[in-house]
């Protein structure tokens, strides 16, 4: 049985050193499965090459000289393929990471109303579906005669009012509380509190500040809103929301109904 001469062994040794260097270079992006695949392929290639040299006479210099560049070329092809494949995998992983980041960023932005800065109706529906229960108080607020303000000053001023109301609400709640723009000029606030008097005082403060609402180019324009408050402990959130909404409309109707003078019949 013939054994490979020193030249094929030297060529295989140098090529293997080069291949190991490539694996070390790609160690951060190379998975264990990919490293095992390329190693097995390389060993198979080397064994096949060395086995073939057993049939080459040691004196056949032309064949041995041809063997060297062919082996080096074949080894380089495998190395280039491995590097390109792993680089492409790394690029795909980077693209997937970027897409995941963009999805998270876009989903977070889609949850917020750009005009008021509060969470929107979609976020409210999803949160109520996921939360199921909430221990505290829910408030539904609605602007009084907002359409008249829009008709009088225009929709840009109406947007300015809604933006201001959103900022007032955001500044009147704690970090653990949740505020949403339900739609149009209607807002929903979930307070992590059972202190009805405290929550009512905050709403009255908002109401008082809205009475002195400062509009650009128009000065002070009184803005009014009505609100309803309902407890949520141990109840379905949609039921609590409906109760607060009903109480808000009851207050709105009472304010529109002329009150008889004191002592009148």
N, C-alpha and C positions, 0 to 999 in steps of 0.2 A: 504494500500500500504506500503510495507516494504522499508526501506532505507538502503543503505550499512552501515555496521558497521564501527567502527573507524579504524580497521586494513586495510581493502581495501582502505579507503580514505588516510591513511598514506602512503600506498604503492604507490598509484597513485600520491600523492604529491611529494614523493621522486623521482619517475621515471620522473615526469614532470620537476622537477628542473634539473635533469640530462639531459633531452632532451633540455631544454632551454640553458643549458651550452654548449651543443654540437653546437646548432645554433649560439651562440655567438662566439664560437671558429671558426666556418666556415664562419663567416660573410663576409670575404674578397672574398672568392671564391663562395659563395652561391648567386645565382641570386634571384630576387624577386619572380619569378615564382616557382623556386625550394623551396624556403622557405615557400611559401603559400601551395604548395603541401604537404610537410612534416608536416606542422602544421595541415592541414585538416585531414591528415591520422592519426596523433597522437590524435587529438580530437575525431575522429571517434572510434579509438581503445579504448580510455579511457571511452567514453560513453558506448560502447558495454560491456566493462568489468564491469563497475559499474552497468549497467542494469542487467547483469547476476547475480550479487551478491544479487539482490532483492529476488531471489528465494532460497537463502541459509539461513537457520535458524541461528540465532546468536549463538545458542548453538552447532552447528555442527562444532566443532573445527577442525576436520580432513579436512573438505572441505576448511575451511578458511586457515589452514596451507598450504594446497596444492595450494591455490589461490596465495599466496604470491610469492613462487619461480617461478610459471608459469608466472605471470605478470612481474616479474623482468627479467626473461629470454626473454620473448617476447619483452619487452621494449629494452633490450640490443641488440637483433637481429636487431630491427629497427634502433637503433643508429649506430650499426656497418655498416649496409647497407648504411645508409645516409652518414657516414664518408667516406666509400670506394668509393661510387659514386661521391661524391664531390671532393675527391682526384684525381680520374681518370679524372674528368672534368678539374681540375686544371692542371694536367699533359698534357692533350690534348691541352689546351690553350697555355701552355708553348711551346709545340712542334710546334703548328701552328705559334706562334710568331717567333720561331727560324727558321722555314721554310721560313717565309716571309722575315726575315732578310737575310737568305742565298740567296733567290731568288733575292733580291735587290742587294746584293753584287755581285752575279754571273752575273746578267744582266749588272751591271756597268763595270765589268771586260771584259765581252764579247764585249763591245763597243770600247775597246781600243786595238790597235795593240801592242803586247808585245815587238816587236823589236824596234820600234821607239818611243813608248810611246804616239803616237798621236791617235786620234779616227780613226776607221777603215772604210772600204767601206760600211759596213752594217749600221753603225751609220750615215754616210753621207746620204745614201738613206733615212733612216727614218727621219733624221732631215729636209731634203729638203721637204719631204712629209708633215711633220707636220708644218713647218714654212711657206711654200707657197710663202712668199715674204721676201726679205732682203734688207735693205737700206745700201748700201756701195759698196765695190769692191770685186770681186772674182779673185783669182790668181790660175792658174794651173802651176805647176812646174814639170819638168821631167829631169832626169839625162841624160847627153850626153854620148853616147858610154859606158853605164854602163855594157853591156854584155862583152865588151872587158876587163874591169876591173875585172869582175868575172873570165873570161878565163885566165887572166894573173896572178891574185893573189889567186884565189879560192873563193868559196862561203862564207867562214868564214870572209874573208876580205871584201867581198861585204856586208855582214851583218853589219860589223863594220862601213862601210861607211854610210849605211842607218841609223844606230843608231845615228851616228854623225850628219847627215842631220836633223833627227828628233829633236835632241836637239837644233841645230841651229835655226830651224823654231820655236820651242816652246819658245826659248829665244828671238825671234825677234818680237813676237806678244804680244798684251796686253791681259788682262784677259777676256775682252769682245769679243775678236776675236776668231775665230774657225779654227782649223787646222786638216786636215784629211790625212791619207795615202790612196790614192785612189786605189792603187794596184801596186805591183812591185816597180818600182822606180819613181812613179808618186804621186804628193802631191797636195792637194787643200787647199787653205786658204781663209776664208771669213773675210775681214777687215771691222769693223764698222767705216769706214772713207770714205770721198770723196776726200781726198787729194792725188791725183794720184802721184804727185812728191814725197811726203813723203813715200808712199808705195814703189815706185820704188827705192828710196834711200835705204830702208831696204833690198830690194831684191838684190841690188848691193853689199851691205855689206855682205850678205850671200854668194853671188857669189865670192867676194874677199877672204873671209875666206876659202871657199872651194878650192880655187887655192893653198892654203898653208895647205891642210889637212894633219894632222900628223897621220900616221898609225903605230901601234905597230909593231916592228921588220922590218919595211920597210921604215921608215922615212917619208919625205914629198912626197905625191903623189897628183899631181894636179887633182882636181875633178871639172867638169864643169856641169852646168845645164842650161836649157832654161826655160823661163816662159812667160806666156801670161796673160794679165790683162783686165778685162771687168767690166763695171759698172752694178749694179744690180737693181737700183731704178726703181720700177714700172714694173719689168719684171719677167717672170717665171724663177725660179732658174735654171732649166735644160737648158733653152735657154742661160742664161748667162754663165753657165758652158761650154756649147758647144762652145760659142764664145771664151772664154778664152783658151780652149783646142786647138781650131783652130789657134789662134794667137801664142800659144806656139809652135805648129808644124811649122808655118810659120817662126818663128825665128830659130828654129832648122834647117830647110832646108836652110835658108839663110846662116847660119854659116858653113854648109857643102859645100856650093857652093863656089869655089875659086873666090876671088874678083880680078878684073883686077888691075894692078898697077896704081898708081896715074898718070894722064896725058896720060895713054895709050888709044888706040882705040879698 
